[in-house]
Amino acid sequence: MIRKAIWLALGVLLFASSSFAQSKADVSFGYSYLRLGGSGGVNLQGGEVSVAGYLNNWFGIAGDFGAYHGSPGGVALNTYTFMGGPRLSAGRNRAISPFVQVLFGGSHLTASAGGISGGGTAFSYSAGGGVDLRLMPHLALRPQVDYLGMHSHGATLNSARASVSLVLRF
């Protein structure tokens, strides 16, 4: 399901970017660490894929997809995130390009232990940013830190995410 969503988002952004002469796009993929639940929470590790189409040099629309896994105390925990929203960048064509973003979407959490499993999907939102460090004209390194809130049944699970990705610019 996540793989299909990633390909769909990539196709939409690439199509949208080709329809505007000034538009640009980027795709990033890399390692991501998720502290699920903040203080007293659990550590999950995984990966993240982000696609963004830019309407000008500073405003873009981003889609972000993540998959994380951990096994604290013998319980297998999996978290999948799928969000999208605006991204504001400064100096996208420079060697150092910081950005901030606010994303909205969902997350799916599963847990299993001893043959018993369960899961649920929550409304999720994220706020954070990072910096693209140009390595070559169409390649950058992106360290990023985000707050991630997962809201379900009247409660919010506050989490933090740190990632490092390679960025391909189009």
C-alpha positions as CSV (number, residue, x, y, z in Angstrom):
1,M,0.0,0.0,0.0
2,I,2.8,2.4,0.9
3,R,4.7,1.5,-2.2
4,K,1.7,2.3,-4.4
5,A,1.2,5.7,-2.7
6,I,4.8,6.6,-3.2
7,W,4.7,5.8,-6.9
8,L,1.4,7.7,-7.3
9,A,2.7,10.8,-5.5
10,L,5.9,10.7,-7.5
11,G,4.0,10.4,-10.8
12,V,1.7,13.3,-9.8
13,L,4.5,15.6,-8.8
14,L,6.6,14.8,-11.9
15,F,3.6,15.4,-14.1
16,A,2.8,18.7,-12.3
17,S,6.4,19.8,-12.5
18,S,6.5,19.2,-16.3
19,S,3.3,21.3,-16.8
20,F,4.9,24.5,-15.4
21,A,8.1,25.9,-17.1
22,Q,9.5,27.3,-13.8
23,S,8.5,24.3,-11.7
24,K,11.1,22.0,-10.2
25,A,10.9,18.8,-8.2
26,D,13.0,16.7,-5.9
27,V,12.9,13.2,-4.5
28,S,14.7,12.2,-1.3
29,F,15.1,8.9,0.4
30,G,17.1,7.8,3.4
31,Y,17.4,6.6,7.0
32,S,15.0,7.8,9.6
33,Y,14.8,7.5,13.4
34,L,11.4,7.9,15.2
35,R,11.1,8.4,18.9
36,L,7.5,7.2,19.2
37,G,5.9,8.8,22.3
38,G,8.7,11.2,23.2
39,S,10.0,10.9,26.7
40,G,9.3,7.4,28.0
41,G,8.5,6.3,24.4
42,V,10.1,3.7,22.2
43,N,12.8,3.9,19.5
44,L,11.9,2.9,16.0
45,Q,14.2,2.9,13.0
46,G,13.4,2.8,9.3
47,G,13.3,4.9,6.2
48,E,11.6,7.8,4.6
49,V,10.8,8.9,1.1
50,S,9.8,12.5,0.3
51,V,8.7,14.0,-3.0
52,A,8.2,17.7,-3.6
53,G,7.1,19.9,-6.5
54,Y,8.0,23.6,-6.4
55,L,5.8,26.3,-7.9
56,N,8.7,28.8,-7.6
57,N,12.1,29.1,-5.9
58,W,10.6,29.2,-2.4
59,F,7.2,27.5,-2.3
60,G,6.5,23.8,-2.8
61,I,4.1,21.0,-2.0
62,A,5.7,17.9,-0.4
63,G,4.5,14.4,0.2
64,D,6.3,12.3,2.8
65,F,6.1,8.6,3.5
66,G,7.9,6.7,6.3
67,A,8.1,3.1,7.5
68,Y,9.6,2.3,11.0
69,H,10.1,-0.8,13.0
70,G,11.2,-1.7,16.5
71,S,10.9,-4.7,19.0
72,P,11.0,-3.3,22.5
73,G,10.5,-6.0,25.1
74,G,9.7,-8.6,22.4
75,V,6.8,-6.7,21.0
76,A,7.0,-6.0,17.2
77,L,6.0,-2.4,16.6
78,N,5.5,-1.0,13.1
79,T,4.6,2.6,12.2
80,Y,3.8,3.9,8.7
81,T,3.3,7.6,8.0
82,F,1.8,9.3,4.9
83,M,1.5,13.0,4.9
84,G,1.5,16.0,2.6
85,G,1.6,19.8,2.8
86,P,3.4,23.1,2.1
87,R,7.2,23.4,2.1
88,L,9.0,26.8,2.3
89,S,12.6,26.9,1.1
90,A,15.3,29.6,1.1
91,G,17.8,29.7,-1.8
92,R,16.9,26.4,-3.4
93,N,19.7,26.8,-6.0
94,R,22.4,27.6,-3.5
95,A,24.9,25.2,-1.9
96,I,23.0,25.4,1.5
97,S,19.3,25.6,1.3
98,P,17.2,25.5,4.5
99,F,13.5,24.7,4.5
100,V,10.5,24.3,6.8
101,Q,7.3,22.3,6.3
102,V,4.0,21.5,7.8
103,L,2.4,18.2,6.8
104,F,-0.9,16.6,7.4
105,G,-2.1,13.0,6.8
106,G,-2.2,9.8,8.6
107,S,-0.2,7.1,10.3
108,H,-0.8,3.4,10.7
109,L,0.5,1.6,13.8
110,T,0.7,-2.1,14.4
111,A,1.8,-4.2,17.3
112,S,2.2,-8.0,17.7
113,A,3.5,-10.3,20.4
114,G,2.9,-14.0,21.1
115,G,0.7,-14.5,18.1
116,I,-1.6,-11.6,19.0
117,S,-1.7,-8.5,16.9
118,G,-3.6,-5.3,16.5
119,G,-3.3,-1.9,14.9
120,G,-5.0,1.4,14.1
121,T,-4.8,4.4,11.9
122,A,-4.6,7.9,13.3
123,F,-4.7,11.5,11.9
124,S,-1.2,12.8,11.9
125,Y,0.6,16.1,11.5
126,S,4.2,17.1,11.4
127,A,6.1,20.4,11.7
128,G,9.8,20.7,11.2
129,G,12.6,21.3,8.7
130,G,16.0,20.7,7.5
131,V,18.7,21.8,5.2
132,D,19.8,20.6,1.7
133,L,23.6,20.5,1.4
134,R,24.5,20.4,-2.2
135,L,27.0,17.7,-3.1
136,M,26.6,18.0,-6.9
137,P,24.3,20.0,-9.2
138,H,21.4,17.5,-8.9
139,L,22.4,15.8,-5.6
140,A,22.2,17.0,-2.0
141,L,22.4,15.6,1.5
142,R,19.4,16.4,3.7
143,P,19.5,16.3,7.5
144,Q,16.1,16.9,8.9
145,V,14.2,17.0,12.3
146,D,10.5,17.0,12.8
147,Y,7.8,17.0,15.5
148,L,5.2,14.3,14.7
149,G,1.8,14.2,16.4
150,M,-0.6,11.3,16.0
151,H,-4.1,12.0,17.1
152,S,-6.7,9.2,17.7
153,H,-9.6,8.8,20.1
154,G,-9.1,12.2,21.7
155,A,-5.5,11.6,22.6
156,T,-2.3,12.8,20.9
157,L,0.9,10.7,20.8
158,N,3.8,13.3,20.6
159,S,6.8,12.0,18.8
160,A,10.1,13.2,17.2
161,R,11.7,12.2,14.0
162,A,15.3,12.7,12.8
163,S,16.4,11.7,9.3
164,V,19.2,11.9,6.9
165,S,18.5,11.5,3.2
166,L,19.9,11.9,-0.3
167,V,18.0,14.3,-2.5
168,L,17.7,14.1,-6.3
169,R,16.8,17.4,-7.8
170,F,15.0,17.7,-11.2
